[in-house]
Amino acid sequence: MQIPIREIDDAKLRDLIVPRFLKYVRYWTTSDPDVKETPSTPGQWDLAKALTEELRGLGLTDVDLTDHCYVIARLPSSPGRESRPALGFLAHLDTASDVSGKDVQPQLVNNYDGQKIQLTGNNVLDPGQDASLAAQKGKAIIHADGSTLLGADDKAGIAEIMGALEWLLAHPEIPHGPVEIIFTPDEETGKGLPEFPLERIKSAVCYTLDGGPLGELEVECFNAYVTTVNFQGKAIHPGYARGIMANAVLMASSFATMLPRSESPEATDGYYGYYYPMEITGNQETASLKIFIRDFEQSGIEWRLGALKSFFLAVQAQFPGGSITMNTDAQYLNMKEKIDARPEALETLKKAAANLGIESYLKPIRGGTDGSRLTELGIPTPNIFTGGRNWHGRTEWAAVSEMTMACKLVIELIRLWGEDFLLTAN
């Protein structure tokens, strides 16, 4: 007998998700934006190999780990549902390099008392400053211990997908079409799936699980570019420097201070774009400044790149003995237009959420996901909440009840995409 997905016992799903998540976050999978190879770090291989074996252990026979650390697995359709469009779910293996992801010590609090939680150092989880945390009183949360990030971005997504997959395998009475599972490396470096084997992917539509609070759905993101500014100075003994020296450190610093503070990540929200100086390195002779450029409109990107050119000329004029070069590369593009062209991707997601009693809402991603690039490659890929908060930081935490609902939403999406009304989706 088929039960409504809404009535699945949350405790049973929690048992499929939480142990996995606590295990996955202990893998050191920090990616390195300065390494060109994919994957950029060896630890991502460790988690990818473990997931490959776990998928096979669940009984899947079509499981592949590519030469560049992409995990691709397929759940065959239920008998008679072979003609349904293939549906994909995507999450990434790596964690951000902003804060250490080595030796993560996740803390499971089964019945949060609503009080401050003192972490290591000066880090604290304060419900007085975080209404979302205060709302978890009496519920289970998982947080980092303050010495590292937690890794809910995006190991919560992996655990939720894996939990949904195990549940489906144990309940063949739920009919479904073909399902594709994809785990990717180096999402946090903004590379944009450089070695992604698109030719192997069968999904007509895909969903990333890489979002935040319960109900948050995302179908638009930044246009993302990275500009690297290289400064060539002229070195000489400082005692004899007058009229000769061009200090590359000072050149880079002068350029960085020209970036408008009112258009920085910490000064903007909503649909406002920004300049984000990510890294500055160098010495008297050579220096380098890496800047992320973000805007929801391509016209905004062009305007910001024009501003950088003006800063370039101004700094060049200040240091006649030095020289500057500037290179800009696209990382990913706003996915909204291509998702709008395939309305069934979002309509079905909203319907699945409504069926579960989830009050969904759309929010722009002030960043990007691998779904951004996958959408650009032709597979519309909206993003789904995972229950994580405070990503990339030492106060990162996740709401277990919301992780459970994300898992349930995956199951309901799979059920819906297997129904007759979606036969025309591809």
N, C-alpha and C positions, 0 to 999 in steps of 0.2 A: 504494500500500500504506500502511495506517495504522500508524504506529509508536506504541508506548505513550508517553504524555506524559513519563513518568519518564525515558525514554531520549533526550529532546531534548538536543542538544549544548549544555551550559551556556555555552560560549564564544560560540555563535551568539546566544543570548539576551542575553548580556552586551553584545555589539556593538549590539544593538537598544536597550538600556537606558542604558548609561553615557554615550554621547555626548549623548543626549537630556537626561539629568539634568544634565550639566555645562552644557548650554545653558540649560535652564529656570531653574536657580538664579541665573543672571545677570540675570534679569528682576527688577526692583525692584517687588515686589508686597506690601510691608508694608501691612496694613490699619490703619485708624484707628478705635478704639472710640468716639471722641467725635464722629464724623460719622454722621448718621442715614441718609444716602442709601446706596443699594446700586448699585454698589460704592462703598466709602468712599474709595478712592484710584484715581487714573487708571492707575497702573502695572498694575493687574489687567486692565484692558482690553487692554494690550499683549500679555500672555501669552495671554489668551483669544482674541484675534484670530489670534495665531500658531498656536495649537492648532487653531482652526477651519480655517485654511488647510492645516495639516499633515494633518488628518483628510480633507479633500477631496483632498489630494495622494495619499493612500493609496488613493483610489478610492471613498470613501464619498460617496453623493449626498444622503443624508438627514442633513444637518448644519445646526444652527441655533445662532446666537448671539443670545440674547434682549436686550431693551432694558435689562435689569439685569445683564448680564454672566454669564448662565448658559449654558454650552456643552452642547448636547445632540446626540448623534450616534447613529445606529443602523446596526448591521450586520445585513442581512437573514439569515434562516435559510437553512440548506442546503436544497436541494430535498427535499421530503417531510417536512421538520421544522417546517413552518409552524405546526402546532398546539401545539408546545411552549410552555411559559410563557416570556414575555420575562424576561431576566435582566439586571440592571443592575450597573454598577461606577461608583463615585463617589470623587472626590478633590477637594481644594480648592486654589484658585489662590493664596490669600494666605499670607503668613508673619506671625508674631507681631510685635507692636510692642515687645516687651520689650528686644530688642537690634536694632541697625540691620540691615536687609536690603538696603542699597544698596551697589552695587559689590562684590558677593560674589566672592571669588577662591577657587573650589574647588580643592583639592589632591588629585590622584589618586596614590595610592601603590600600585603594582602588586604589590609583594612586601614587605609590611610586615615589618620586621626584629624586631619585638617590643620595641623600645626606646622611651624617652620621646620625644615629639615636642614641641619647643619652638615655640610659636606667638608671635604678636606680643604685646607687653606682657608681663604676668605669666601668661599663659594657657599651659597645658601639657596634653597628652594623656599620661597616666601609666598604663601597664598595671599598675603595682604597686598602683594605687588602683582599677583598673577591670578586673575579671576578664574581662568581655565583650570588651574591647579586647585583652587578652593572648591570648585565644583566636583572634584573627585573625592571629597570627604566620604568615607565609608566604602569606597571602591578600591580596587587594586591599581597600583601604578608601579612602573619600573623606572629607576633613575640611575644615572652614573654616580660614582662615589666622589666626583669632584677632581680627580687626578687625570681624567681623560674625558673625551666625549663618550656618549653611549653607543651610537651607531644605529639608532632607529632609522636614520637616513642612510641606507635604505633596507636594513636587515629586518625591520618590521614588515616591510613589503614582501620580502622573501618568505618570512615565516607565515604570513597571511595566505600567500599563494600556495605554499606547500601544505598548510593546514586544510585549505579548501580542496586541494587535489586528493589528499588522503581521505577526506570525508566522502568525496564523490566516489572514489574507488570502493569504499565500504558500503555505498548505497546505490547500487546499479538500478534501482527502481526510479531514479531521477534521470529521465531521458535528456540527452544532450548531443550536440554536433561535435565535430572535431575541435580539440582544444590544444593550443600550443603554449608552452612555457618557455620564457626567454630570460636568462640572467646575463647581464652585461658587465664588463669591466670599465673602469676609468670614466664613469659618468661625471664625477666631481671635477675632473680636469677640464671639462668643457670641450673635449676633442670632437664630439659629434659622431660617435660610432665609426672611427676611421677604418676598421677592418671588419665591419659588420657583414656577415654573409647573407645579403638580402635575397640572393637567388634561392636560398634554402627555406625562406619563410613563406608559409602558406596562408597566413592570417589575412582575412579581408579587413578586419578591424582589430585593433589591439588596445589594451588599457594598461597604463602604468599605475603601480601602487607606490607613490612617492610623494604623497601630500601630507597635510597636517590634521586639523581637528575633524571630528565627526561631521559628516555632511558636506565637507568642502570638496567641490568638483572644479576642475580647471581645464579650460579648452583654449586659453591664450597665454602667451608668455612673451618675454622680452625678445627682441632682435638682439643678438649678442655678437660683439666684435672684440678683438683684443689688439691693442696697438703696442708695439715695442719700440721705444725710443732709445737709440744708442748715441752716446756722447763720446767724442774723441777729443781729449784735451791735449795740452802741451806741457810736459813736466820739466821742471828745472828747480834747482836749489832755491828755497824760499827767500834766502838772503839776496838773491840776484834776480828775483822774479818780476820786478817792475817792468811793465810793458811787454813782457814775454809770456809769462805763465797763463795758461787757460786750464783752470781746475775743473776736471770732469765731474767731481763730486758736487761742486757748487753749481755747475751747469744743470745737472740732474735735479738738484734741490730747487733751483729757481723755476724749472719747468713744473715740478710737482706743486709748488705753491701757487702757480697760476690756475690750477684746476679749481673751479668755483666750489667753495665749501657748501653753498646752498644747493648744489647739485651732486651731493655725495650720497652714498647709501644711508648714512645715519641721519640725513636731513630730508629724505624723501620717502614717500609711500604711495600706495594706490597705483595710478598710471604714470607717475613721474619717473623719468629716466635719470641716469646718473653717470658720472665718471668715477671709477674705482681704482685708485693706484694700488696695485697688488704687491709689487715687489720693486725694491730699489737696491742696486748693488754697485760696487765699483771702487775705484781709487782715483788718485790725482790724474792719471792718464786716460783711463777708460771707465765709463759707467753706463748703466742700463736702467731704464724705468719701464715697467710693464703696467699697462693701464687697461682695465676692462671698460668697455663702452656698452651701455644698456639703454634701450628705448623701445616702447611698444610700437612706434611708427618708424618706418624706414626713413622718412623725411627727418625725423629727430636724430637718427644715426648720422645722416649726411651733415646735418647742422653741427653736431658735436665733432665730427671728423674735421669739418672746416675750422672749428675753434682750435682744435689741436694744431692745425697748420699755422694758425696765427701765433700760437704760443711758440711753436717751432721757430718762426721767423724772429720773434721778439728775443728769444734766448740767443739765437744765432748772432743777432746784432750786438748783444751785450758781451760776447766772448769772441772777438775777431780772430783770436789765435786757435780756436777750436772749430769742430765741425759736428754736425748732427745728421743722423739718418733716422727715418721713421718707417716702419712696416706695419701694415694692418691686415688682419685675417678675420674672416667670418667664422663664428663658432656654431651658431644655430639661429634659426629664424622663427618669428612668431607663427604658431601653428593654427591660429584661429581661422584664417581664410580657407584652408584646406579641410579643416574639420567642418566648417559651415557647409562645404560642398557635399559632405556626406552626413546629413542631419540624423540618420538612424543611429550613428555612434553615440551622440549625446542623448537623443530621445530615449533610446533603450536604457542608457545609464540612469536617467531620471526616473524612468518607469520602475527599474529594479529597486532604486532607493525608496520610491513611494510604496512599493509592495512590502517593504520591510519596515515601514513607518519612520524612515529617516527623513528629516527635513533637510533637503539638499539645497545648496546655494552655489552660485558660480563666483569664483574669485580669480583674478589674474595672477599668474605665477610671476613673482618678482625674482625670476631666475629662469631655469629651464630644466628639462628632463631629457632622458634619452628618447622619450616620446615626441619631443619637439623635432628631433632629427628624423625619427621614423616617419612622422607625419610628412615631413619634407620629402622623404623618399617614396611617398605614395600610400602609406598605410595610416589612416587617421587614428590617433592615439591620445584620447583624453586621459587626464590624470585623476586619480582617486585618493582620498584621504587614507592615512595609515594609523592615525592616533598619536603621532610623534609631535614633540614640541622642542623649542630651543635648539634646533639642529646646529651642528658644528661647534657646540660649546660644552663647557664642563658642567652646565646645569641642564643638560638635555634629559628629557623624560618622556615616557609614553603612557597613555591611558589604556589599560588592559581591556576594559569594556569596549572601547572604540576600536581596538585591534580586532576584537571578536566580531564587531559589526562589519568591519572591512572584509573579513574573511567570509562572512555571511553574504555580503554584497557580491563577492566574486562568484559564489555558488549560484546566487539568483541570476546574475548576468549569464552564466553558462546555461542555466535552464531556459531563460528567455530566448537566447540566441538559437536554441534548438527548436523553437516553436515554428509553426507554419507561417505566421505572419511576417517572418523575416526571411522567407525564401528568396525574396527579390533583393536582399541587401547587397549581394555581390554581382 
